[in-house]
Amino acid sequence: MAEVVVIGGGIAGIQAALDLANHGVRVHLVEKEPAIGGHMAQLDKTFPTNDCSMCILSPKMVEVERHPGIVLHTCTEVTGIEGEVGTFTVHLRRHPRYVDEERCNGCGDCTAVCPVEVYNRFDAGIGVRKAIYRPMPQAVPNVTIRDADHCIDCGLCYEACGRDAVLHDDEDREEDFELPAASVVVTTGYATFDPAGKRNLRYLQVPDVVTSLQFERMINASGPTGGEVRRLSNGAVPRSVAFLQCVGSRDMQADRPYCSCVCCMAAMKNAMLIKEHHPEVEVTILYMDVRAYGKGYEEYFNRAEAMGVRFLRGLPGEIAQTDGGLEMQVENTETGAVELLKPDLVVLSVGMEPPKGMEEIAENLGITLEETGFVHTRDEKMNSVATIRPGIYVAGTAAAPKDIPDSVAMAGAAAMRAYTDVLKAGP
């Protein structure tokens, strides 16, 4: 039977790959990062049930690795595609891991002896990692990767590895290869808006102004603070926390006119988690409009209010730093009163945007993008998964901002469209 290539190993890509493989289709899951999981692996809980994110995701990740019908390609990117639906040839480039995947068992001995500490992108910059590391504790595949750019070649990891799995620079090189495919499913995910350009919000200028993704890592038990809410300036528990909504969403100045769909609910979730950890902390969510549109979402909003989370309709012009800490002047648009807030910690609810390099990916695949940079679908009214190129489908946040349930549902739809192409292609 013909094969399918799924590009992107987040929750949408994982779901599409499993749906196809469970229908007897051989699937190649291509992920540019050293491990699958995507942004969902960074989260602590999911709304509106507050279930553990990794408790949902980890079994699916393990199933992908163990499924006989799925071939996992990590550290790999698509460089081009030729042919037509049913007879595609997908060109890929595998980047070096500098670790033998067959020999490495993920024991971590190499990481323990590494003397280098650098910025950890998985922890959104509030934690550090070594120059040889596993991306996360539940990494799939359970294999380390050596960061050749930051490695000082001290040789300690070579000596520590009892299985001789750590490779020298000249032992692992980039590799180009190609795969046949009846169809392709694009699940390249999203990036978060960088608020550093909004100087009035003091992000990266003041330690106690963080993004929502950084806060997710902070409140996660596997994160750099062990799940404890802390001020980055002094390590103390904040007495008050303010969530500032629509940072990089519904923002014409930032060229992000669209709603990112998840920010309101994610802020409510994290506000409730703060209240569960520290009931005495004052939590305020500053918003333009609360968009609680999904099943159980309005009830979730009511639950947050009942726990003592304050919703203030209004956004500050700037976050000021004074001798006493942070200050924000906000006009409450429901009452007309101007309020002065002095939070210890400010969380910027940053919106979704297309991942870096999306233009190149679209060009390589021969598909088009919306003005927003997300993948253009052929029939928006029908919530289609089809792109303008027959046989190439899109799912999840590669198409538009959406939450996890919607991403999973769209992945299933794209998988079944791809399955139809496989059946037409024949054995």
Secondary structure as UniProt FT lines:
FT   STRAND          3..7
FT   HELIX           11..21
FT   TURN            22..24
FT   STRAND          26..30
FT   HELIX           38..42
FT   STRAND          45..46
FT   TURN            47..50
FT   STRAND          51..52
FT   HELIX           53..66
FT   TURN            68..69
FT   STRAND          70..73
FT   STRAND          76..82
FT   TURN            85..86
FT   STRAND          88..94
FT   TURN            101..103
FT   HELIX           109..113
FT   STRAND          117..119
FT   HELIX           121..123
FT   TURN            124..125
FT   STRAND          128..130
FT   STRAND          132..133
FT   TURN            137..138
FT   STRAND          145..146
FT   TURN            148..150
FT   HELIX           156..160
FT   TURN            162..163
FT   HELIX           169..171
FT   STRAND          175..181
FT   STRAND          183..186
FT   STRAND          191..192
FT   HELIX           195..197
FT   HELIX           199..201
FT   TURN            202..205
FT   TURN            207..208
FT   STRAND          209..211
FT   HELIX           212..219
FT   TURN            221..222
FT   TURN            224..227
FT   TURN            232..234
FT   STRAND          240..247
FT   TURN            252..255
FT   HELIX           263..277
FT   TURN            279..280
FT   STRAND          282..287
FT   TURN            295..296
FT   HELIX           297..306
FT   TURN            307..308
FT   STRAND          310..313
FT   STRAND          320..322
FT   TURN            323..324
FT   STRAND          325..331
FT   TURN            333..335
FT   STRAND          338..341
FT   STRAND          345..350
FT   STRAND          352..353
FT   TURN            356..357
FT   HELIX           358..365
FT   TURN            371..372
FT   HELIX           380..382
FT   TURN            390..391
FT   STRAND          392..394
FT   HELIX           396..398
FT   HELIX           404..425
//
